Amino acid sequence: MKKRTYQLVLTAVLSALAVCGGSMFSFPIGVAKCAPTQSLINIVAGVVLGPEWAVAQALLTSTVR
C-alpha cells in the first residue's frame, strides 16, 4: 500500500474514533465541553502520522462533532 493511502485511511479511522469517543466521554467545565478521548487521539495522530496529517485529522474531527 502506498504511504499516502495509508496516511489517508489512518486519518479517517482516527477521526471516526475521535468523534465517537469525544461524543461518549465528555464533561462540561463552565461553558466548555472537555473531551479527553479526542485529545488523546489527536496526540496519537501527531506521533504516528506527523503534524500535517494530525492537523487535518483534528480539523475533520472538530468539524464533524
Backbone bond lengths (Angstrom), bond angles and torsions (degrees), N, CA, C in turn:
res aa  C-N    CA-C-N  psi(-1)  N-CA   C-N-CA  omega(-1)  CA-C   N-CA-C  phi
1 M - - - 1.442 - - 1.525 108.29 -
2 K 1.304 115.31 142.44 1.450 119.59 179.64 1.516 110.39 -71.18
3 K 1.314 115.75 151.28 1.458 120.53 -177.29 1.527 111.47 -63.25
4 R 1.330 117.46 -39.98 1.467 120.85 -179.13 1.533 111.08 -65.00
5 T 1.325 117.41 -39.89 1.461 121.17 177.83 1.519 110.43 -65.11
6 Y 1.322 116.77 -42.09 1.462 121.54 177.62 1.525 110.92 -59.77
7 Q 1.315 116.96 -45.24 1.467 120.48 -179.70 1.525 111.24 -65.76
8 L 1.309 117.62 -39.01 1.454 121.75 179.73 1.521 111.30 -65.57
9 V 1.326 116.55 -44.90 1.458 120.74 179.73 1.524 110.68 -66.96
10 L 1.319 117.68 -43.06 1.462 120.50 179.37 1.522 111.32 -65.51
11 T 1.329 117.78 -35.74 1.461 121.18 175.28 1.521 110.78 -62.54
12 A 1.318 117.25 -42.83 1.464 121.14 179.18 1.526 111.47 -65.70
13 V 1.315 117.18 -41.84 1.470 120.74 179.88 1.530 110.69 -66.51
14 L 1.320 117.01 -44.84 1.464 119.80 178.71 1.523 111.60 -64.97
15 S 1.321 117.52 -35.16 1.462 120.72 176.52 1.523 110.58 -64.72
16 A 1.310 116.70 -43.50 1.463 120.13 178.40 1.526 111.33 -62.78
17 L 1.323 117.28 -42.44 1.469 120.60 177.31 1.521 111.91 -64.13
18 A 1.319 116.48 -39.15 1.461 120.42 -179.72 1.520 111.53 -68.47
19 V 1.320 117.36 -37.66 1.472 120.31 178.30 1.524 109.81 -65.93
20 C 1.322 117.46 -47.15 1.465 120.70 179.75 1.522 111.47 -66.07
21 G 1.313 116.62 -47.21 1.466 120.23 -179.19 1.516 112.74 -67.65
22 G 1.319 117.22 -37.67 1.459 120.92 178.79 1.509 112.55 -68.86
23 S 1.318 117.08 -31.03 1.457 120.68 178.70 1.531 111.60 -78.10
24 M 1.312 116.49 -33.60 1.460 119.94 -177.86 1.528 112.66 -81.61
25 F 1.318 117.12 -39.46 1.455 121.45 -174.92 1.522 110.28 -117.25
26 S 1.303 116.99 85.04 1.459 121.04 176.19 1.525 108.17 -143.27
27 F 1.317 114.95 154.37 1.457 119.67 179.56 1.520 108.77 -142.13
28 P 1.330 115.74 144.39 1.471 119.14 -178.32 1.524 112.21 -82.18
29 I 1.314 115.05 139.48 1.462 122.25 171.11 1.520 105.84 -131.19
30 G 1.313 115.70 102.19 1.460 119.94 -175.49 1.518 109.75 66.79
31 V 1.319 116.54 -126.41 1.463 120.19 179.12 1.529 111.82 -92.02
32 A 1.324 117.47 -8.65 1.463 121.61 -179.10 1.526 110.58 -91.00
33 K 1.317 115.68 154.77 1.458 121.96 176.61 1.523 107.36 -117.89
34 C 1.324 117.85 109.80 1.460 122.48 -174.82 1.534 110.13 -88.68
35 A 1.321 115.52 133.26 1.465 121.89 179.55 1.531 108.31 -127.13
36 P 1.330 117.94 91.78 1.465 119.57 -177.47 1.529 113.49 -65.76
37 T 1.325 118.28 -28.49 1.463 120.64 178.62 1.525 110.71 -65.53
38 Q 1.323 117.22 -42.01 1.458 120.78 179.17 1.528 110.67 -64.16
39 S 1.312 117.08 -39.99 1.465 120.19 178.82 1.523 111.15 -65.34
40 L 1.319 117.15 -40.04 1.461 121.01 178.53 1.530 111.02 -63.51
41 I 1.311 117.16 -42.60 1.465 120.35 179.54 1.523 110.49 -68.44
42 N 1.331 118.18 -34.44 1.464 120.54 175.37 1.530 111.23 -62.38
43 I 1.310 117.34 -38.85 1.465 121.56 178.16 1.523 110.29 -67.24
44 V 1.328 116.57 -43.49 1.472 120.71 178.42 1.528 110.23 -60.90
45 A 1.327 116.92 -42.14 1.463 120.43 178.90 1.526 110.88 -63.49
46 G 1.318 117.31 -38.61 1.460 120.32 178.48 1.513 112.77 -63.59
47 V 1.316 116.10 -37.41 1.463 120.07 -179.44 1.531 111.21 -76.34
48 V 1.322 116.76 -43.91 1.463 120.83 -174.10 1.536 112.06 -80.04
49 L 1.326 117.42 -43.30 1.462 121.00 -171.73 1.520 114.51 -98.69
50 G 1.313 117.00 -25.10 1.458 119.89 -175.41 1.527 110.65 103.40
51 P 1.327 116.02 168.30 1.470 119.57 -171.87 1.530 114.69 -66.93
52 E 1.328 118.89 -37.82 1.465 119.83 -177.17 1.523 111.17 -66.68
53 W 1.310 117.25 -46.97 1.456 121.00 -179.64 1.527 110.88 -70.66
54 A 1.323 117.99 -31.21 1.461 120.53 178.21 1.532 111.13 -67.71
55 V 1.323 116.67 -38.51 1.464 120.05 176.16 1.525 110.09 -65.36
56 A 1.316 116.80 -41.80 1.464 120.32 177.64 1.525 111.01 -61.96
57 Q 1.312 116.83 -41.74 1.463 121.56 178.86 1.519 111.01 -64.89
58 A 1.315 117.92 -43.35 1.460 121.36 -179.75 1.529 111.17 -66.27
59 L 1.327 117.23 -40.37 1.467 119.98 178.00 1.527 111.54 -67.18
60 L 1.310 116.79 -40.48 1.461 120.54 177.51 1.522 110.83 -63.30
61 T 1.327 116.77 -43.55 1.455 120.98 179.83 1.528 111.28 -63.86
62 S 1.317 117.25 -46.22 1.463 119.64 -178.15 1.527 111.52 -69.36
63 T 1.315 117.90 -30.04 1.465 120.57 176.70 1.527 110.82 -68.81
64 V 1.302 116.79 -42.54 1.458 120.27 179.69 1.523 111.64 -69.30
65 R 1.319 117.13 -40.25 1.465 119.99 179.60 1.490 110.47 -68.98
